[in-house]
Amino acid sequence: MNLALWIVTGLLAAVMLVGGTTKLFVPKDKLAATAHGGWTDDFGVGFVKALGAVEVLAAVGVVLPAVVGIAPVVVPVTAVCWVLLMIGAMITHLRRHERTPVAANLLYLAMAAFVAWGRFGPESFTG
């Protein structure tokens, strides 16, 4: 179980890091031109960059506290926050009638929920 949680956590951190750095470093107009980047038209540059920063911080928060052993409770808390972020992403895509990205968001939500459940429960770092 612990190995499965680490694998899912690593995959989730990779998704967070790639998504966050893309939002931080790719210009908004180029993001909007991508297949699933049309949602950026509804938001300002500052929001998109802030969202990217939050995603990069989430990538750090879902792995680093457990690795260094300092405040490991941050791992499941970050996973819960990612669940909330994915709910918001799904709502945004559904409002824009973009059904394809919702499936990916749902997968990421399920992964984060698994990490939160596992790290708050049976494979807690604090027990």
C-alpha positions as CSV (number, residue, x, y, z in Angstrom):
1,M,0.0,0.0,0.0
2,N,2.8,2.4,0.9
3,L,4.5,1.7,-2.4
4,A,1.3,2.4,-4.3
5,L,0.8,5.7,-2.5
6,W,4.3,6.8,-3.3
7,I,3.9,5.9,-7.0
8,V,0.6,7.8,-7.2
9,T,2.1,10.7,-5.3
10,G,5.0,10.8,-7.7
11,L,2.7,10.8,-10.8
12,L,0.5,13.4,-9.2
13,A,3.5,15.6,-8.4
14,A,4.7,15.3,-12.0
15,V,1.3,16.4,-13.3
16,M,1.3,19.3,-10.9
17,L,4.8,20.4,-11.8
18,V,4.3,20.2,-15.6
19,G,1.0,22.0,-15.4
20,G,2.3,24.6,-13.0
21,T,5.4,25.4,-14.9
22,T,3.5,25.6,-18.2
23,K,1.1,28.2,-16.7
24,L,4.0,30.1,-15.2
25,F,6.3,30.2,-18.2
26,V,4.2,29.9,-21.4
27,P,2.5,33.1,-22.5
28,K,-1.2,33.2,-22.0
29,D,-2.0,33.6,-25.7
30,K,0.0,30.5,-26.5
31,L,-1.8,28.6,-23.7
32,A,-5.1,29.7,-25.1
33,A,-4.1,28.4,-28.6
34,T,-3.5,24.8,-27.3
35,A,-6.2,22.1,-27.5
36,H,-7.4,22.5,-23.9
37,G,-6.1,26.0,-23.1
38,G,-9.2,28.0,-24.1
39,W,-10.2,28.4,-20.5
40,T,-7.4,31.0,-20.1
41,D,-9.5,33.4,-22.2
42,D,-11.9,33.7,-19.2
43,F,-9.1,34.7,-16.8
44,G,-6.4,37.4,-16.6
45,V,-2.7,36.8,-16.9
46,G,-2.2,37.3,-13.1
47,F,-4.7,34.5,-12.3
48,V,-3.2,32.1,-14.7
49,K,0.3,32.8,-13.3
50,A,-0.9,32.5,-9.7
51,L,-2.6,29.2,-10.6
52,G,0.7,28.0,-12.0
53,A,2.5,29.0,-8.8
54,V,-0.1,27.1,-6.7
55,E,0.4,24.0,-8.8
56,V,4.2,24.1,-8.5
57,L,3.8,24.6,-4.7
58,A,1.4,21.7,-4.6
59,A,4.0,19.5,-6.4
60,V,6.5,20.4,-3.7
61,G,3.9,20.0,-0.9
62,V,2.8,16.6,-1.9
63,V,6.3,15.1,-1.8
64,L,8.9,17.1,0.1
65,P,7.4,17.1,3.6
66,A,7.4,13.3,3.6
67,V,10.8,13.0,2.1
68,V,12.5,15.3,4.6
69,G,10.3,14.2,7.5
70,I,9.3,17.8,8.5
71,A,5.5,18.3,8.9
72,P,4.5,15.3,6.8
73,V,0.8,16.0,7.5
74,V,1.2,18.6,4.7
75,V,1.1,15.7,2.2
76,P,-2.5,14.7,2.7
77,V,-3.6,18.3,3.2
78,T,-2.1,19.2,-0.1
79,A,-3.8,16.2,-1.7
80,V,-7.2,17.5,-0.3
81,C,-6.5,20.9,-1.7
82,W,-5.7,19.4,-5.1
83,V,-9.1,17.6,-5.0
84,L,-10.7,21.0,-4.5
85,L,-8.7,22.5,-7.3
86,M,-9.7,19.7,-9.7
87,I,-13.4,20.3,-8.8
88,G,-12.9,23.9,-9.8
89,A,-11.1,22.8,-13.0
90,M,-14.0,20.5,-13.9
91,I,-16.6,23.2,-13.3
92,T,-14.6,25.6,-15.5
93,H,-14.3,23.1,-18.3
94,L,-18.0,22.0,-18.1
95,R,-19.1,25.6,-18.2
96,R,-17.2,26.0,-21.4
97,H,-18.6,22.7,-22.8
98,E,-15.1,21.2,-22.9
99,R,-15.8,17.6,-21.9
100,T,-12.5,16.0,-22.8
101,P,-10.3,17.7,-20.1
102,V,-12.9,16.8,-17.4
103,A,-11.9,13.1,-17.7
104,A,-8.2,14.0,-17.0
105,N,-9.3,16.2,-14.1
106,L,-11.4,13.4,-12.7
107,L,-8.4,11.0,-12.9
108,Y,-6.2,13.6,-11.1
109,L,-8.9,14.1,-8.5
110,A,-9.2,10.3,-7.9
111,M,-5.4,10.1,-7.5
112,A,-5.3,12.9,-5.0
113,A,-8.2,11.5,-3.1
114,F,-6.4,8.2,-2.9
115,V,-3.2,9.9,-1.6
116,A,-5.3,11.9,1.0
117,W,-7.1,8.8,2.2
118,G,-4.0,6.7,2.4
119,R,-1.9,9.3,4.1
120,F,-4.6,10.4,6.6
121,G,-5.5,6.8,7.2
122,P,-3.8,3.4,6.9
123,E,-0.4,4.6,5.8
124,S,-0.2,7.8,7.8
125,F,3.3,9.3,8.3
126,T,2.4,10.3,11.9
127,G,1.5,6.9,13.2
